[in-house]
Amino acid sequence: MGKADASYTKKGSRAELLNDPEFKAAFENSKERIRNMELRYIGENDPLRQALLEIYVSFVLGTRYNDFETH
């Protein structure tokens, strides 16, 4: 949709975007998808082991939304 960047102003705010039917439908769809997700977690305090665990688990599970582009 091209509306992925935060504006931190009234223009482009969530309240304004929800007036756009296409955005509203996509937003509601995403919220429903998140509501239906199954959540599991493992605590790991060591930062290096935590990073390696995250990479390993995402690889083994084939997580669709974790591409590590921000790491």
C-alpha positions in Angstrom: 0.0 0.0 0.0 3.0 2.3 0.4 2.0 3.5 3.8 4.6 1.7 5.9 6.6 4.7 7.2 5.6 6.3 10.4 4.8 10.0 10.2 4.6 11.0 13.9 2.2 13.8 12.8 -1.5 14.1 12.4 -1.2 13.6 8.7 -0.5 10.0 8.1 -1.5 9.0 11.6 -3.4 5.8 12.3 -6.6 7.8 13.0 -6.3 9.4 9.6 -5.3 6.2 7.8 -8.3 4.4 9.2 -10.5 6.8 7.0 -9.0 5.0 4.0 -11.2 1.9 3.4 -8.3 -0.1 1.8 -6.0 0.7 4.8 -8.7 -0.1 7.3 -9.4 -3.5 5.8 -5.7 -4.4 5.7 -5.3 -3.2 9.3 -8.3 -5.2 10.6 -7.1 -8.2 8.6 -3.6 -7.9 10.3 -5.1 -7.6 13.7 -7.2 -10.7 13.2 -4.2 -12.6 12.0 -2.3 -11.6 15.1 -5.2 -12.5 17.4 -5.1 -16.0 15.9 -1.3 -16.6 16.3 0.0 -19.2 18.6 2.7 -17.8 20.9 5.6 -19.7 22.5 8.7 -18.3 24.1 12.0 -19.3 25.7 14.0 -17.1 28.0 17.7 -16.7 27.3 19.7 -14.1 29.2 23.0 -14.4 27.4 22.9 -11.9 24.4 25.1 -14.1 22.1 23.1 -17.3 22.9 19.9 -15.3 22.5 20.9 -14.1 19.0 22.0 -17.6 17.9 18.8 -19.1 19.3 16.7 -16.6 17.4 18.4 -17.4 14.2 18.3 -21.2 14.7 14.6 -21.2 15.7 13.6 -19.0 12.8 15.5 -21.3 10.4 14.0 -24.5 11.8 10.5 -23.2 12.0 10.8 -21.4 8.6 9.3 -18.2 10.1 7.9 -16.1 7.3 8.2 -12.7 8.9 11.7 -12.8 10.3 14.2 -12.0 7.6 16.8 -10.4 9.9 17.2 -7.4 7.6 17.4 -5.1 10.7 20.0 -7.2 12.7 
